[in-house]
Amino acid sequence: MAHQIRSNDHIVLAGKSAWHGLGTVTEGAPNPFAALRLARLEWDVLPSASISGIFNPGEKDEFRVSTDTAQVLVRSDDKSVLGVVGPDYTPVQNSQLAELAYALRDAGSDRGVEIESAGSLYGGRRVWFLIRAASIEMGGKGDATVPYFMLTNAHDGTASLQGLGTGTRVVCANTMRIALGEAKDRIAFRHTSGIGTRVEEMAGIIKQWFANMEKGQAVAARLAAKPMNRAAIQALWVEVVQRLDGEIPNNPTNGWEETRREKAVVGLAHMAQVFDRESQQYGANLWVAANAATNWVQHVRSQYAIRKGDSTARAYAQWNGSTADDSAEVWKVATAAV
């Protein structure tokens, strides 16, 4: 169950289904309150007053203990246990998350808040609302992208309430990990008594997110307006490789240098393949050349230190955000070439 959508979970998706084929697909994007209902999130998190434990049940030495230093969280609908947390933990209800999403309606768009996806994972332990913005042209000639902003919350004490921008359509546990891993800027609130007063701060982050999208669109337009010949493109790619991995050995003298050169050659070949494919649609420009380099970073270079089949290491690479740092280096090189 890689998607981690269990029998008491549900999701809602705007416009199209997900790879796993689960959930409710709507014709248009619902507002947050409709998404709350369609994703079957209209249940509350109930905290217990104290915890009691029974040891050796049914035996002659059976005994019971209780504590007021922890509380059990359960779902109000099916009474399933979500987690065990400390006494000061304050749940953020799913309805509050929907209200927070709705309160952001004036942050950066006059269209209201549209939900691309929403739902729960791990039996309700993790919930999310994925807000979508208007599609924007990044580089021209139909190279469009849809930016999202995700609100996510954990009901088991393992994570804070978070808001973050992402380019990933979250539809399952794997895509949530990717979205969290690629986000370098996020806002997070601990589950304490003051958490309900942080809407204005979160709205400010949303405003900055929209502003960053506009800046990114302007940069993309500048890059797309700069035509590139093959020599300039190769020079750009070589600079990217050498910034990230060091000088490419021209005449390797040992196995380590041979490996470095081989990886560089494979990387340059990958970039060329991606560029040749995408330039047919978007043109031979600096934007496409930079995109080819980030494709290498995300799909080839990120696997350098990961053994085949080492899924744990891959998950860590996604969570620690190193791929995002490397991609940012590509854009530094590209913008310097404008």
C-alpha positions in Angstrom: 0.0 0.0 0.0 2.6 2.6 -1.2 -0.1 5.3 -1.4 -1.0 4.8 2.4 -4.6 5.6 1.7 -6.3 3.1 4.1 -9.9 1.9 4.4 -10.9 4.9 6.6 -9.1 7.4 4.4 -10.5 9.3 1.4 -9.3 11.9 -1.0 -10.9 14.4 -3.5 -9.2 15.3 -6.7 -10.0 18.2 -9.1 -10.5 17.3 -12.8 -8.5 14.1 -13.1 -7.8 10.9 -11.2 -4.5 9.8 -9.6 -2.3 6.9 -10.5 -3.9 4.7 -7.8 -7.4 5.2 -9.1 -8.8 6.0 -5.6 -10.9 8.9 -4.3 -13.6 11.2 -5.6 -12.9 13.1 -8.8 -14.8 16.4 -9.3 -15.4 18.2 -12.6 -14.1 21.5 -11.3 -11.9 22.5 -8.3 -14.0 22.6 -5.1 -13.7 25.3 -2.4 -12.2 24.2 0.9 -15.5 23.5 2.6 -16.7 21.4 -0.3 -13.3 19.6 -0.3 -13.7 18.9 3.4 -17.0 17.1 2.8 -15.9 15.3 -0.4 -12.7 14.1 1.1 -14.7 12.7 4.1 -12.8 14.8 6.6 -15.8 16.0 8.6 -14.6 14.2 11.7 -12.9 15.7 14.8 -9.8 14.8 16.8 -10.8 13.9 20.3 -8.2 14.1 23.1 -8.5 11.9 26.2 -8.3 13.1 29.7 -5.7 10.6 30.8 -4.2 7.2 29.8 -4.9 4.0 31.6 -3.0 0.8 31.0 -3.9 -2.8 31.9 -1.1 -5.3 32.4 -1.4 -9.1 32.5 -5.2 -8.9 31.8 -7.1 -11.8 33.2 -4.2 -13.1 35.3 -4.1 -13.1 39.1 -1.3 -10.5 39.0 -3.3 -8.1 36.7 -2.7 -4.4 37.6 -3.6 -1.0 36.1 -1.8 2.3 35.9 -2.8 5.7 34.7 -1.0 8.9 33.8 -2.0 12.5 33.2 1.3 13.3 31.4 0.0 12.0 28.0 -3.2 11.9 26.1 -4.6 9.6 23.4 -6.0 11.2 20.2 -8.9 9.4 18.5 -11.1 10.0 15.5 -14.7 11.0 16.4 -16.2 8.9 13.6 -14.8 5.4 14.0 -12.9 5.9 17.4 -9.7 4.7 15.9 -6.5 5.8 17.6 -4.5 8.5 15.9 -1.6 8.9 18.3 -0.3 9.4 21.8 0.9 13.0 22.6 1.9 15.2 25.5 -0.6 16.9 27.8 -0.1 20.4 26.1 -0.8 19.2 22.6 -3.6 21.1 21.0 -5.3 19.4 18.0 -6.0 21.5 14.8 -9.2 20.1 13.5 -9.7 19.3 9.8 -12.5 22.0 9.7 -9.9 24.5 11.0 -7.6 23.6 8.2 -10.4 24.2 5.7 -11.1 27.6 7.4 -7.5 28.5 7.1 -7.4 27.7 3.4 -10.6 29.7 2.9 -9.1 32.7 4.9 -6.3 32.9 2.3 -8.8 33.7 -0.5 -7.6 37.3 -0.8 -3.9 36.6 -0.3 -2.9 36.5 -4.0 -5.9 35.8 -6.3 -9.3 37.2 -6.9 -10.6 33.8 -8.0 -11.2 32.5 -4.5 -9.5 29.4 -3.2 -9.6 26.4 -5.4 -8.5 23.0 -4.0 -6.6 20.7 -6.4 -6.6 17.8 -3.9 -7.4 17.1 -0.2 -7.6 14.1 2.0 -6.1 11.9 4.7 -3.4 9.3 4.9 -2.4 6.6 7.3 -5.9 6.2 8.7 -6.3 10.0 9.3 -2.9 10.6 10.9 -1.9 13.0 8.1 -4.3 15.4 6.3 -3.7 18.0 3.6 -5.3 20.6 1.4 -3.6 21.5 -1.8 -4.5 25.0 -3.1 -3.9 25.7 -6.7 -3.1 29.0 -8.4 -3.7 30.0 -12.0 -1.6 28.2 -14.6 1.3 30.5 -15.7 3.6 30.4 -18.7 7.1 29.6 -17.8 9.3 30.3 -20.8 6.6 30.8 -23.4 5.4 28.7 -26.3 3.0 26.7 -24.2 5.5 25.7 -21.4 3.0 26.2 -18.6 3.1 25.2 -15.0 0.5 25.1 -12.2 1.9 26.3 -8.8 0.4 24.8 -5.7 0.4 25.7 -2.0 -0.1 22.9 0.5 -1.5 23.0 4.0 -0.7 19.8 5.8 -1.2 18.7 9.4 -0.5 15.6 11.5 -2.9 14.2 14.0 -0.4 11.8 15.7 2.2 14.2 17.1 4.8 13.5 14.4 4.7 16.8 12.5 3.6 20.4 12.9 1.0 22.3 10.9 2.8 23.4 7.8 2.3 25.6 4.7 4.6 25.4 1.7 4.7 26.1 -2.0 5.2 23.1 -4.4 5.0 22.1 -8.0 3.9 18.6 -7.1 0.3 17.5 -7.3 -0.2 15.7 -4.0 -2.4 12.6 -4.3 -0.7 10.0 -1.9 2.0 9.5 0.6 4.8 9.4 -2.0 3.8 12.7 -3.7 3.5 14.3 -0.2 7.1 13.3 0.6 8.2 14.7 -2.7 6.4 18.0 -2.1 7.9 18.3 1.4 11.3 17.4 0.2 11.4 20.0 -2.6 10.2 22.9 -0.5 13.0 25.0 0.9 10.7 27.8 2.3 7.8 26.8 4.5 6.1 28.0 7.6 5.3 25.6 10.5 3.4 26.0 13.7 3.6 23.7 16.8 0.4 22.3 18.2 0.1 24.6 21.2 -2.8 26.7 22.5 -1.9 29.7 20.3 -2.0 27.9 17.0 -5.5 29.1 16.1 -4.3 32.7 15.9 -1.7 32.3 13.1 -3.9 32.8 10.1 -2.5 36.3 9.3 1.0 35.0 9.4 0.2 32.1 7.1 -1.6 34.5 4.7 1.6 36.6 4.5 3.4 33.5 3.4 0.8 32.9 0.7 1.3 36.5 -0.6 5.0 36.0 -0.8 4.4 32.7 -2.6 2.3 34.5 -5.3 4.9 37.2 -5.6 7.7 34.6 -6.1 5.6 33.0 -8.8 5.4 36.3 -10.7 9.2 36.8 -10.3 9.8 33.3 -11.5 7.6 33.9 -14.5 9.6 37.1 -15.4 12.9 35.3 -15.1 11.7 32.5 -17.3 10.6 34.9 -19.9 14.1 36.5 -20.0 15.7 33.2 -20.3 13.4 32.0 -23.0 14.1 35.2 -25.0 17.8 34.4 -25.2 18.7 32.1 -28.1 21.6 29.7 -27.6 23.9 28.0 -30.0 25.3 24.5 -29.3 28.7 25.8 -28.1 27.1 28.2 -25.6 24.8 25.4 -24.4 27.6 23.0 -23.9 29.6 25.6 -22.0 26.6 26.2 -19.7 26.2 22.5 -18.9 29.9 22.0 -18.3 29.9 24.9 -15.8 26.9 23.4 -14.0 28.6 20.0 -13.8 31.9 21.5 -12.5 30.1 23.7 -9.9 28.3 20.7 -8.5 31.0 18.0 -8.9 34.3 19.7 -9.5 36.6 19.8 -12.5 36.0 17.2 -15.2 39.3 15.3 -15.6 40.5 15.6 -19.2 43.1 12.8 -18.8 42.1 10.6 -15.9 45.1 9.1 -14.0 43.2 6.8 -11.6 39.9 5.0 -11.1 38.4 7.8 -9.1 39.0 10.4 -11.9 37.8 7.9 -14.5 34.5 7.6 -12.6 34.1 11.3 -12.3 34.7 11.8 -16.0 32.3 9.0 -16.9 29.6 10.5 -14.7 30.1 13.9 -16.3 29.9 12.4 -19.8 26.7 10.6 -19.0 25.3 13.8 -17.5 26.1 15.9 -20.5 24.6 13.3 -22.8 21.4 13.2 -20.7 21.1 17.0 -20.8 21.6 16.9 -24.6 18.9 14.3 -25.0 16.4 16.3 -22.9 17.3 19.5 -24.7 16.9 18.0 -28.2 13.4 16.8 -27.3 12.1 19.9 -25.6 13.7 22.5 -28.0 11.5 21.1 -30.8 8.5 22.4 -28.9 9.9 25.4 -26.9 12.8 26.5 -29.0 16.6 26.4 -28.6 16.9 29.0 -25.8 18.5 29.5 -22.4 15.3 28.4 -20.6 15.2 25.0 -22.3 19.0 24.5 -21.7 18.6 25.2 -18.0 15.6 22.9 -17.8 17.7 20.1 -19.3 20.3 20.7 -16.6 17.8 20.6 -13.8 16.3 17.4 -15.3 19.8 15.9 -14.9 20.1 17.1 -11.3 16.7 15.6 -10.4 16.7 12.4 -12.3 20.4 11.3 -12.7 22.7 13.1 -10.4 20.5 12.6 -7.3 21.1 8.9 -7.7 25.0 9.1 -7.6 25.4 8.1 -4.0 22.4 5.8 -3.8 22.8 2.1 -4.4 20.3 0.4 -6.7 17.2 -0.5 -4.8 18.2 1.6 -1.7 14.7 3.1 -1.2 15.6 4.4 2.3 18.4 6.5 0.9 16.2 7.8 -1.9 13.6 8.9 0.6 16.2 10.7 2.7 17.5 12.5 -0.4 13.9 13.7 -1.1 13.3 14.8 2.5 16.6 16.7 3.1 16.2 19.0 0.2 19.7 18.6 -1.3 18.2 18.2 -4.8 16.5 21.6 -4.5 19.8 23.2 -3.6 21.5 21.7 -6.6 18.7 22.9 -8.9 19.0 26.4 -7.5 22.7 26.3 -8.5 21.6 25.6 -12.1 19.4 28.7 -12.2 22.2 30.8 -10.8 24.4 29.8 -13.7 21.6 30.3 -16.2 20.5 33.8 -14.9 24.2 34.9 -15.0 24.2 34.1 -18.7 21.3 36.4 -19.6 
